[in-house]
Amino acid sequence: MPDVFLKAGKEKRVYTRHPWVFRSDIDHTENSVHAGDIVSIRSAKGRFLAKAYYNPGSQIALRIMSYQDEAIDRALIFRRIHEAVEYRRSFADLRSCRLVFAESDRLPALIVDSFGDILVLQCLALGMEQFKADIVDALVSEMHPKGIWERNDVPVRKLEGLELTTGLLYGQVPDRVEMSENGVRFYVDVKQGQKTGFFLDQKENRAAIAPFVRGKKVLDCFTHTGSFALHAGYYGAEEVFGVDISEYACRFAEENARLNQLEGRVHFVEANAFDLLAEESRGGTKYDVIILDPPAFTKSKSALDNAIRGYKEINLRAMKMIVPGGYLITCSCSQHVSPQMFKSMISDAAGDAKVLLRQVEFRTQGKDHPILPAAPETEYLKCGIYQVMPI
């Protein structure tokens, strides 16, 4: 077994159970180690710390698979897949669920989403790619899907020295899959849609809007394929407008509205949400509820200040457009924006908008995206529900 020795004092991350070791923390390797190999991580004095897969070409050079000195093999993959699915059986609809959430399920860099009877898989690191055939076999054994599709077209794979690829891994996969989330029906484009085709992490947050939208006029910005907007319609909103800059997303959202017989109350507008908020704010347009669920405004710490300014701009405009006593439902999926940063930005925006905010709930991703306290990176989604009050 190849060994990777850490620099003196760099063992702390492993001791605290963070699942990553950075390339800069490595002192040297022994026993002919190659990219993608399973290795033993050792302290500077040679003490065994963990088993991991290794990629010297990546900044995250070691991704920990086990803190025990055990075989990392097909049998372990089967056990981990079973444990991941079994965890979700107690609370989740397994036909609308993230089945595997990477490091949080002790399967680093592996994502598996379930839509109806179709599974979508992403392997985002070289070491996990080596086990892809075993992963597919384990998923078939555990879930008996009609098909498994890979969406390994994510640019981060290039950092691991991997090709970008998509395609069929098992069975048959249609161009469009139907699933149900919280009683709302959706078509999912697993082959061409963003990421794996649908953002499952907001499932519980979408259900949480039910008490605040009934009988209300709702604006859903960055609607994508209509997930929040259609939930608002399903929960009894009087009128809903979903906004997205993508024509494809808007047309897809309209199909989802028809699927739920909501096209009379839920409408979609192709527009830049920043521009629309500015225009409607100047025009005095008001809403009872505004939902902001933008894509990540930054994927690096270097762009954090610009991201905060972007979040503040849309939240400030939204607060000015909400009727007194109405609700702002505002989200961020930017990993580098911490919950405290996001709350501080919301408070600053409220001060500039000259409104008083009452926090109703502050939420994160659903339970099928579990968080490792030892790895803050696994907690990335923020969702605040605020009542907007006059000063």
NUBA-826732 format. One record per residue: x, y, z of N, C-alpha, C, O in turn. Coordinates in steps of 0.2 Angstrom, whole numbers, plus 2048, in hexadecimal, padded with zeros to 3 digits. Each point is the difference from the previous one (the first is absolute). Layout:
N
XYZXYZXYZXYZ
...
This chain:
391
8047FA8007FC806800804806800805801804
7FB8047F78038068007FF8048067FA800803
80B8048007FF8048058018087FE8058017FC
7F78038078018078008018038067FC7FF805
80A8047FC8028038077FE8088008028037FB
7FB7FF80A7FE8078018068048038047FD804
7FC8097FB8058048037FE8018087FB7FF802
80A8028027FF8008077FB8068028018057FD
7FB7F98077FB8058027FA8007FB7FB804802
8057F97F97FA8007FB7FB7FB8017FC7FF7FC
8057FD8097FB7FA8027FA8038027FB7FC801
80480A8027FB8028037F98007FC7FB7FE803
8058037F77FA7FF7FC7FE7F98007FA7FF800
80A7FC8007FE7FA8007FD7FE8077FB7FC800
8088068057FE7FF8077F98038017FC7FD804
8038087F97F98048017FB7FD7FB7FA802800
8087F97FC7FB7FC7FB7FE8057FA7FB7FE7FD
8098068017FF8047FA8027FB7FB8067FD800
7F68027FA8027FA7FC8058027FA8017FC7FC
80280A8048048027FB807801803801802806
8047FC7F68078038028038037F98007FD7FB
8038098068028047FB8077FE7FE8047FD804
7FE8047F58067FE7FE8068038048057FD801
7FA8098018058048038017FD807805802803
7F77FA8008017FD8068047F98008027FD805
8008017F58037FA7FF8088018008028047FD
8017F88078078008008047FB7FB8038037FC
7FB7F78048037FC7FB7FB7F97FF7FC7FF804
8067FD7F77FC7FA7FF8057FA8008068017FE
7F87F98038047FA8007FC7FB7FD7FA8007FF
80A7FB7FE7FD7FA7FD7FD8017F97FA7FD7FF
8088077FD7FE8017F97F98018007FC7FC7FE
80280A8037F98028007FE8047F98048047FE
7F67FB8007FE8037F97F98038017FD7FF805
8028067F77F98038007FB7FB8008007FC7FC
7FB8058087FA7FC8018017FA8057FB7FC801
80B8038018017FA8057FD8018077FF806802
7FF7F58017FE8008078078008048047FC7FE
7FC8088078078018047FE8008077FA801802
80B7FE8028008018078028078028068017FE
7F78038058028068038047FF8067FD7FD805
8098067FC8047FF8068028078028018047FC
8007FC80B8038068038078017FE8037FB7FD
80080A8058078017FF8047FB8038067FE7FE
7F87FF8088037FB8037FE7F97FE8037FB803
7F98047F87FE7FA7FD7FA7FC8037FE7FB7FE
7FE8098067FA7FD8037FB8007FB7FF8057FC
7FD7F58047FA8007FB7FB8058027FE800806
7FF8037F57FB8058017F97FE7FD7FB801803
8067FD7F67FA7FF7FD8027FD7F98058007FE
7F57FD7FE8017FE7FA7FD8057FB7FA803802
8097FF7F87FD8057FC8027FE7F98047FC7FF
7F98077FC8028007F98048067FF7FF806802
8067F97F98058057FF8018037F97FF7FC7FB
80180B8058018037F98058068017FE805802
8097FA7FC8048058017FF8067FC803805801
7F97FA7FA7FF8067FB7FA8048027FF8057FD
7FE7F98097FA8048038028048068057FE804
7F98087FD8018048067FE7FB806803800805
7F77FD7FB7FE7FB8058037FA7FE7FD7FC7FC
8098028068047FB7FE7FD7F98038017FB7FD
7FC8058097FE7FA8047F98018027FE805803
7FD7F77FB7F98008027FF7F98048017FB7FD
7FE8068098007FB8057F97FB7FF7FB802800
8077F88007FB7FB7FF7FE7FC8067FA7FE801
80B8028047FF7FC8068058028058068017FE
7F88008088058018068037F9803803800805
7FA7FB7F88037F98028047FD7FB8008027FA
8057FA8088057FD7FC7FC7FA7FD8017FA802
7FA8077F97FC7FB7FD8018007F98028057FD
7FC7F67FF8008007F97FB8057FD7FA800802
8088037F97FC8057FC7FF7FC7FA8048017FB
7F67FC8047FF7FC7FB7F97FF7FE7FC804802
8027F87F97F97FF7FE7FB7FF8067FB803800
8077F98057FC7FF8057FE8068057FB801802
80A8037FE7FF8068047FC8057FC7FB803803
8057FD7F77FC8057FC7F97FD8017FB804800
8047F67FF7F97FD8017FD8028077FA802801
80A7FD8047FE8028077FE8088017FB801803
8098037FA7FF8078007FA8027FD7FC804802
8037F97F87FA8027FC7FA7FE8047FB803800
8057F78037FA7FD8047FF8058067FA801801
80B8018027FF8048067FE8077FE7FB803803
8078007F77FD8067FE7F97FF7FE7FC805802
8027F67FB7F97FF7FE7FB7FF8077FB803800
8087F98047FC7FE8067FF8068047FB801803
80A8037FE7FF8078047FA8037FD7FC803804
8037FE7F57FB8047FD7F97FC8017FB8047FF
8057F68017FA7FC8017FB8038057FA7FF800
8098038067FC8028057FC8068007FB802803
8078037F87FD8067FF7FE8027F97FC8057FF
8087F87FC7FF8037F97FC7FC7FC7FF7FA801
7FF8097F97FD7FD7FB8067FE7FB8038047FD
7FE7F68038067FE7FC8008007F98047FF7FC
7F68048017FF8017F98018077FF7FF8037FA
80280180B8028077FF8058028067FE803805
8087FC7FA8058008058078007FE8017FD7FB
8038068098077FF7FF8027FA804800800806
8027FA7F68027FA8038078008038017FD806
8048067F78068018038038077FF8008037FB
8027FF80B803807800807800802802803805
8027FA7F78078018008037FE8077FF7FB803
80680A7FF8037FF8077FB7FF8058027FC805
7F88077FB7FC7FF8067FD7F88007FE7FE806
8037FF7F57FE7F98008067FB7FF8007FA7FF
8068098038077FD8008017FC7F98037FB800
7FB8097FB8017FE7F98038067FD7FC8037FC
80A8008058028067FE7FF8027F88027FB7FC
7FB80A8038008037F97FB7FC7FC8008007F9
7FB7FC80A7FB7FC7FC7F98038027FF801806
7FE8017F57F98028007FB7FB7FC8027FE7FB
7F98008097FB7FC7FC7F98038027FE801806
7FE8017F57F98038017FB7FB7FD8027FD7FB
7F88038087FB7FB7FE7FA8047FD7FE805804
8007FA7F67FA8037FD7FB7FB7FE8027FD7FB
7F98028087FC7FA7FE8037F98018037FF805
7FE7FE7F58037FA8008078007FC8037FB7FE
7FF80B8028078027FC8058038057FE804804
8087F97FC8058038048058047FC8027FE7FA
8018078098058047FC806801805800801806
8067FD7F78067FF8038058057FE8018027FA
80380180B8068047FE8067FE8057FF7FF806
8077FF7F68067FF8048048067FE8028017FB
80080280B8048077FF8077FF801803806800
8007F48028078008018027F97FD7FD7FB800
80A8057FF8037FA7FD7FF7FA8047FF7FB7FD
8038058097FF7FB8057F97FC8008007FA7FF
7FB80A8017F97FD8007FF7FE7F97FC7FB7FF
8068087FC7FF7FD7F98027F97FF7FE7FC7FC
8088028088027F97FF7FB7FB8028017FA7FF
7FA8088067FB7FC8027FA8007FD7FB7FE802
8048067F87FA8017FD7FC7FA7FE7FA800802
8097FB7FC7FD7FA7FE7FD7FC8077FA7FE7FF
8098038067FE7FD8067FA8048037FB7FD803
80580A7FC7FB8048027FA7FF7FD7FA7FF803
8068007F67FA7FE7FC7FD7FA8027FA7FF801
80A7FC8007FE7F98027FC8018077FB7FC801
8088078047FD8018067FA8048007FB7FE803
8048077F97FA8047FF7FA7FB7FD7FB801802
8077FB7F97FB7FC7FD7FE7FB8057FA7FE801
80B7FF8037FE7FB8057FB8038067FC7FD802
80580A7FF7FD8038067F98037FE7FB7FF803
8058047F77FA8047FD7FC7FD7FB7FB8027FF
8087F97FD7FD7FD7FA7FD8057FB7FA8007FF
80A8057FF7FD8067FC7FF7FD7F98037FB7FE
7F98097FE8007FE7F98068027FC8017FD7FB
8028088078068037FD8048048047FE803805
8097FD7FA8058058038038047FB8037FD7FB
7FD8098058048057FC8058048037FF802806
8077FE7F78058048038018077FD7FF8017FA
80180480B8018077FE807802802801805804
8047F87F98078028028038057FB8057FF7FD
7F68068028028067FB8028068057FF8067FD
8037F98098018058048088038008047FC800
7FD80A7FF8078037FE8057FE8068067FF7FE
7F88008088047FE8058047FA7FF8057FF803
7F87FC7F98047FA7FE8068017FD8057FC800
7FC80A7FC8068017FD8068018058057FF7FE
7F98048078058018068037FA8028057FF803
7F77FB7FC8027FA8038037FC7FA8027FA801
7FF8097F98027FC7FA7FC7FC7FD8027FB7FD
7F78068047FB7FC7FD7FD8037FA7FF806800
7FE7F67FC7FC8027FA7F98028027FE7FD805
7FF8087F77F98018017FC7FB7FC8018007FA
7FA7FD8097FC7FB7FC7F97FF8037FF801806
7FD7FD7F67F97FF8027FE7F97FC8037FE7FB
7F87FF8087FE7FA7FC7FC7FB805800801806
7FE7F97F67FC7FB8048057FB8038057FE7FD
7FA80180A8047FB8047FC7FA8018037FB801
7F68057FF7FC7FA8017F98017FD7FD806801
8007F57FD7F98007FE7FF8057FA8038007FB
7F78038067FE8057FB7FE8068047FD800805
8048067F87FF8078037FC8047FA8038017FB
7F78018067FD8047FB803807801803802804
7FB8027F68038078007FC804806803805802
7F87F98007FC8048057FD7FB8057FD7FB7FE
8048078097FE7FB8057FB804804801806801
7FA7F78017FB8038048017FE8088017FA801
7FE80B8038017FE8077FB8058047FD8047FD
8027FA8097FB8048058048028068047FC803
7FB80B7FE8048038067FA8038047FE8057FE
8017F98087FB8038057F98017FD7FD804801
8027F77FA7FA8007FD7FF8037F97FB8007FD
80B8048028008047FA8047FC7FA8057FD802
7F88027F88037FC7FB8058047FC7FF8067FE
8077F78008058037FC8027FC7FB8017FA801
8008097F98057FC7FB807802802801806802
8047F67FD8078018018047FE7FA7FF7FA7FE
80580A8008047FF7FA8077FE803804804801
7FC7F58008067FE8038068007FC8067FF802
7F98017F78068007FB8038077FF8068007FE
7F58058028038067FD7FF8068068038057FF
7F97FA8067FE8058058078018048057FD800
7FA8098048068028048017FA8067FC7FD802
80B8037FF8027FB8057FD7F97FE8027FD7FB
7FA80080A7FD7F97FE7F98017FD7FD7FB7FF
80180B8007F98017FD7FB8048047FC8037FE
8057FD8097FC8038058038018068057FC802
7F98098028048028067FC7FD8067FB803803
8067F77FF7FD7FD8058018038077FC7FF805
80A8057FC8018028077FB805803800801806
7FC8027F67FB8058027F97FC8027FB804801
8057F67FE7F97FD8017FD8018067FA802800
8097FE8067FD8018067FE8088017FB802803
80A8027FA7FE8078007FA8027FC7FD805802
8037F87F87FA8017FC7F97FE8047FB8047FF
8057F78057FB7FE8037FE8058067FA801802
80B8028008008058067FC8067FE7FE804805
8017FE7F57FD8067FE7F98008007FC805800
8017F58017F97FF8007FB8058047FC8037FD
8067FE8097FC8058048008077FE7FC804802
8097FE7FA8018077FE7FD8027F98008067FF
7FE7F57FD7FF8027F97F87FF7FF7FE8037FA
7FE7FA80A7F97FF7FE7FC8067FF800805804
7FD7FC7F67FD8067FF8048067FE7FD806800
8097F97FF8058067FF8028017F98007FB7FC
80380B8038038017F98087FF802803803804
8007F97F88067FD8018058027FA7FE7FF7FA
8088038078058007FB8067FC802803800805
7FF7FB7F68057FB8018068027FB7FF7FF7FA
8068048098068027FC8057FA7FF8017FC805
8028037F58057FB7FF7FC7F98008027FC804
7F88047F97FC7FA8018027FA7FD7FE7FA802
8078067FA8037FA7FC7FA7FC7FD7FD8037FC
8017F78067FB7FD7FC7F98008047FC7FC800
8048098057F98028037FF7FD8077FB800802
80A7FD8017FF7FC8067FD8048067FB7FE802
8078088007FD8048057F98037FE7FB800803
8058027F77FA8037FD7FA7FB8007FB802802
8077F87FC7FB7FB7FF7FD7FE8077FB7FE801
80A8018047FE7FF8077FB8058027FB7FF804
8078087FB7FC8058027F97FF7FD7FB801804
8047FE7F67FA7FF7FC7FC7FA8047FA800801
80A7FA8007FD7FA8037FD8028077FB7FD802
8098078017FD8028077FB8058007FF803806
7FF7FF7F57FA8058008018077FE7FC804802
80A7FE7FC8018077FE7FB8027FB7FE7FC7FB
80080A8057FB8037FC8038017F97FD7FF7FB
8098048058048017F9807800802803802805
8017FA7F68077FF8018038027F97FE7FE7FB
8088068068048017FA8077FE802803801804
7FF7FA7F78077FD8018058047FA7FD8007FB
8098028078048037FC8077FC7FF8037FE805
7FF8027F58067FD7FF8038027F97FD8027FC
80A7FF8048038037FA8007FB7FA8028027FB
7FD7F88078017FA7FB7F97FF7FC7FB7FE804
8058037F67FA7FE7FC7FE7F98017FA7FE801
80B7FE7FF7FF7F88017FD7FF8067FB7FC801
8088078057FD7FF8067F98028017FB7FC803
80380A7FA7F98028007FB7FC7FC7FB7FE803
8077FF7F87FC7FC7FC7FF7F98047FA7FD800
80B8018038007FA8037FB8018067FC7FB802
80580A8027FC8028057F88007FE7FC7FE804
8038057F67F98007FE7FD7F97FF7FA7FF801
80A7FD7FD7FE7F97FF7FF7FD8077FB7FC801
8098058047FE7FE8067FA8038037FC7FD804
8038097FB7F98038027FA7FD7FD7FB7FE803
8068007F67FA7FC7FD7FF7F98037FB7FE801
80B7FF8018007FA8037FC8008067FD7FB802
80380A8027FC8018067FA8048007FD802805
8018007F47FA8037FF8008078047FB802803
80B8017FD8018078038018057FB801806803
7FF7F97F78018057FB7FC8078018028057FD
7F87FA8057FC8068018028058057FE806800
8067F7806802804805807801801803805803
8017F77F98088008018028027F97FF7FC7FB
80580A8048028027FA808801800802801806
8017FF7F48078008008028057FB7FE8017FB
8078038078038067FD8077FF7FE8047FF805
7FE8017F58088007FF8038078017FE8057FC
8067FC8098038068018057FF8058017FB803
80480A7FD8058018057FD8028067FD806801
8047F68057FC8028068038068037FC804803
80A7FE7FC8038068037FC8067FC7FE805803
8017FB7F77FD8057FC7F98008017FD806801
8007F58007F88008017FF8038077FB804801
8097FA8047FF8028078018088007FC804803
8097FE7F98018088007FA8037FD7FE805802
8007F87F87FB8047FC7F98008047FD805800
8017F58037FA8008048008048067FB802802
80B7FE8018018048067FF8077FF7FC804803
8077FF7F77FF8077FE7F98017FE7FD806801
7FF7F57FC7F98017FE7FB7FF8067FA8017FF
8097FD8077FB8008067FC7F98007FB800804
8077FB7F87FD7FA8018017FD806806800803
7F57FD8008007FC8077FE7F97FF7FC7FE7FC
8077FE8097FE7F98017FF7FF807803803804
7F97F77FD8007FE8078067FC802802800806
8007FC7F68067FC8018058007FA7FE8007FA
8088018088057FF7FB8057FB802803800806
7FF7FC7F58057FA8018068017FC7FF8027FA
8077FE8098068017FD8047FA8018027FE805
7FF7FE7F58047FA8008058007FB8007FC7FB
8058098058058007FB8057FB7FF8017FC805
8028037F68067FB7FF806803805800806802
8057F67FF8068038048038067FD8027FF7FA
7FF8068098038067FE8078008008048047FD
7FF7F78068077FF8018027F98017FD7FD804
8088017F98037F98018078008038037FB800
7FF80C8028078008037FF8068057FC804800
8097FC8058008058058028077FD7FE805803
8067FB7F88028067FD7FB8047FD800806800
7FA7F77FE7FA8047FE7FB8018057FA8027FE
8087FD8087FA8008057FD8078017FA801801
80A8057FF7FE8068017FA8027FA7FB803802
8077FB7F87FB8017FB7FA7FC8017FA8037FE
8077F78047FA7FC8017FB8038067FA8007FF
8098038067FC8038057FC8067FE7FB801801
8098037FA7FD8067FD7FA7FD7FC7FA804800
8077F77FC7FA7FE7FC7FA7FD8047FB8027FE
8077FA8077FA7FE8057FD8068037F9800801
80B8058017FC8068037FC8047FC7FB802802
8077FE7F77FC8047FC7F97FD7FE7FB803801
8057F67FE7FA7FD7FF7FB8008067FA801800
8097FE8067FC8008067FE8078027FA801802
80A8047FD7FD8078017FB8027FC7FB802802
8057FC7F77FB8027FC7F97FC8027FB8037FF
8067F78027FA7FB8027FD8038067FA800800
80A8028057FD8038067FB8067FF7FB801803
8078037F87FD8067FF7F97FE7FC7FC805800
8047F57FD7FA7FF7FC7FB7FB8037FB7FF7FE
8068008097FC7FB8047FB804804802805803
7F87FA7FC7FB8048048017FF8088037FB802
7FB80A8028027FF8077FC7FA8037FA7FF7FF
80A7FD8047FE7FA8038017FA7FB7FE7FA802
8048077F88027FB7FC8067FC801803801805
7FF7FB7F78067FB8018058007FB7FE8007FA
8088008088067FF7FC8037F98028017FE805
7FF7FE7F58037F98018078017FC7FF8007FA
8078008098068017FD8057FB8018017FE806
8038007F58047FA8008078027FD8018057FC
8047F78068078007FD8027F98008007FD805
8038017F68037FA7FF8088008008037FC7FE
7FF80A8038088027FF8037FD8067FF802806
8057F97F98047FD8068048058048017FF806
8028067F68058048047FC806804803804803
7F67FC7FC7FC8058047FE7FC8067FB7FC7FF
8078068077FE7FC8067F98028027FE8067FE
7FF7F68067F98028038018078037FB8047FF
80A7FE8058018068038018067FB7FD805801
8077FA7FA8018057FB7F98017FD7FE8067FE
7FE7F58007FA8017FD7FB8048047FC8047FE
8037FA8087FC8048058028078017FC804800
80B7FD8008028078017FE8047F97FE806801
8037F77FA7FE8037F97F88028007FF8057FE
7FD7F68057F98018007FF8068057FB8057FE
8087FC8077FF8058058028077FD7FC805801
80A7FB7FB8028067FD7FB8027FB7FE8067FF
7FF7F67FD7FB8017FB7FA8038037FD8057FD
8017F88097FA8028038018088027FB804800
80B7FD8038018078028008057FB7FD805800
8057F97FA8008057FA7F98007FD7FE8057FE
7FE7F68037F98007FD7FC8038057FA8027FE
8088008087FC8038057FA7FC8027FA802800
8077F78017FB7FC8028027FC806806800802
7F67FD8028017FC8067FF7F97FE7FA7FE7FE
80B7FE8037FF7F87FE7FF7FC806802802806
7F97FA7FA7FF7FB8058017F97FD7FD7FD7FB
8088008088027F97FE7FB7FB8027FF7FF806
7FF7FD7F57FB7FB8018047F98017FE7FD805
8068027F68047FA8008078027FD8008047FB
8057F88078068007FC8027F97FF8017FC805
7FF8027F58017F97FE8067FE7FC8048057FE
7FD7F58018067FE7FC7FD7FB7FB7FA7FF7FF
80B7FD7FE7FE7FA7FB7FC7FB8048007FF806
7FD7FD7F67FC7FA8038047FB8038068007FF
7F67FC8058047FA8038037FB7FC8047FC802
7FA8047F88037FB7FB8078037FE8047FD7FC
7FE8098068068037FF804802807801806801
8007F48028028018078078048018048007FB
7FD80480A8058048028057FD8047FE7FD806
8098037F98057FE8048028068048038047FE
7FC7FC8098038068048078017FF803805801
8017F57FE8078017FF8028037F98068027FF
7F67FE7FD8018037F97FB8057FE7FB7FF7FD
8068078057FC8067FE7FE8007F97FA8037FF
80A7FB7FD7FE8007F87FA7FC7FF7FD8017FB
8017FA8097FA7FC7FF7F98048017FB7FE7FF
8068088057FA8048018018067FC803805801
7F97FB7F98018057FB7F98047FF8018067FE
7FA7F78037F98047FF7FD8048058007FD806
7FF8097F97FC8048057F98027FD8008017FA
7FB7FE80A7F98027FE7FD8048067FE7FD805
8018097FA7FD8048067F98027FE7FF8027FA
7FC7FD80A7F98037FF7FF8058058017FF806
7FE8077F87FF8068047FA8047FE7FD8007FA
80080280B7FA8057FF803807800804802804
7F98027F78028077FF7FB8048037FB8017FE
8088038077FB8048048028087FF8068017FF
7F58038018028078008048028067FF7FE806
8058077FA8048038067FB804804802803805
